[in-house]
Amino acid sequence: MKKLLLTFILLIISTSIAMATVNLNTATKEDLDGVKGIGPVKAQSIIDYRKKNGSFKSVDELENVKGFGSKSIKKLRSELTVDGTSSAKPAAVKAADKKTK
């Protein structure tokens, strides 16, 4: 019974973490790299663009960053934001995700 309860709790936690969004304006390279479809090179490109041009006004502004087109932005839109604070996955969760891929 305890194992079942623990499994259920872990499922709820992982589901809420999987729905987390990453803020383009506050995310670190590691946060961005944790988003499926953004690797370390694209993450660095986002940060470089942000340093040069200031905060993103919308997720669509990613089209101005090398390596991103309208199709990739459409796929990433649900995982990215420019409002509020980032709720990026903790590093331990990202490491576990990468092991399961």
N, C-alpha and C positions, 0 to 999 in steps of 0.2 A: 504494500500500500504506500509506503514511504517513497519507493522508487517511482511509482506512478505519479504521486503528487509532485515530486521533484522534476520529473519529465514534463509535466504539465506547466509548471512554473517556468522552466527553461524555455519551453515553446512560446509562452506569452512574452517573455523578455526578448527572445530572438526575433519575434514578429514585430515588436515595437521598435527594435533597433533597426530592422530591415527597412522600415518605413521612414527612417530618419532622412532628413534633407541636409545637404551641405550648402552653406552660404558662400557664394563665389567671392564675396567681399571680405570675409574673415577667415576662410579656411586656410590651413597650412598645406604644404605640398603633400604631406602624408594623408591629410583628410581627403584631398582631391584624388590622390592616387587610389584611395579606397573605394571610389565610385567606379562601378563596372562601366568600362568604356573609356575611362581616363587613366592612362598610365603615367609614369613618372615624367616623361617628356612633355606630354600635354599639360600635366599639372604645373610644371615649371613655366610653360608658355602662358598659362592663365595668370600666374603670379607676376610674370614679367609684364604682361599687358596691364595688369592692375596697377603695378608700380608706375608705369609710364603714363597711363591715361586716367588714373583715379578709379573710384568705385564703379562697378557695373550698375547700370540703370535697370537692366532687365537681363534675363537669361538669354534672350535673343541676341544680345550684344556679343555673345560668344562667337558669332559668325565673323567677327573682326579678329579673332585669334587664330593663328595658323594651326591647321589640323582639324578645324571644326567647320562643318557645313550644316545646312538646314536639316538633313536627315539625321545626323548624329545628335544635333540639338533636340530634335523631336524625341529621340530615344532617351535622352538624359533629363529632359525637362522635369519629370516627376521627382528626380533625386536632387535637383538643384534649386536654390533660391537666392535672392538678393536682398530680401527683407528679413528683419528680425535677427535672431542669433543662429549660429550653426548648431546642429545637433548631430554632428558627425559621429561615426562609430568609434568607440574606444579602440586603441591600438590592439588590445588582446582579441577583440572580436574580429577585427580586420585580419589578423594573423590566422585565426581559426577559419575564416571564410576562404582565405587563399589556399589553405591546406585542403579544403574540400573541393576546390575547382579542378 
